[in-house]
Amino acid sequence: MNRSDIGYNSAMIVMGQEQKITDPIGVEEAAKILNCSTTHVTRLLRDGHLVGRKMSARVWVISLESVRHYFRNRPRVGRPPLA
């Protein structure tokens, strides 16, 4: 899915208010940015960690800014470094 397939006027509802997704991307592109699977991206969307809107049964529109924010602030996994 390309950005042109989604459309730049996509809107979503956040806390009862409609907001525009100014730079929309699809699940595949978000997965590449986050270096994870498309299934994990969908889980992040459903859990509210990413901002997006479900357009149909299998199509999500995701805010690129929310993906960047999650990438910068994502939880670290593994053992903490030794002091």
Summary of the structure (lengths in Angstrom):
residues: 83
radius of gyration: 13.9
end to end distance: 44.9
largest distance: 49.0
contacts: 194
relative contact order: 0.19
helix: 37%
strand: 20%
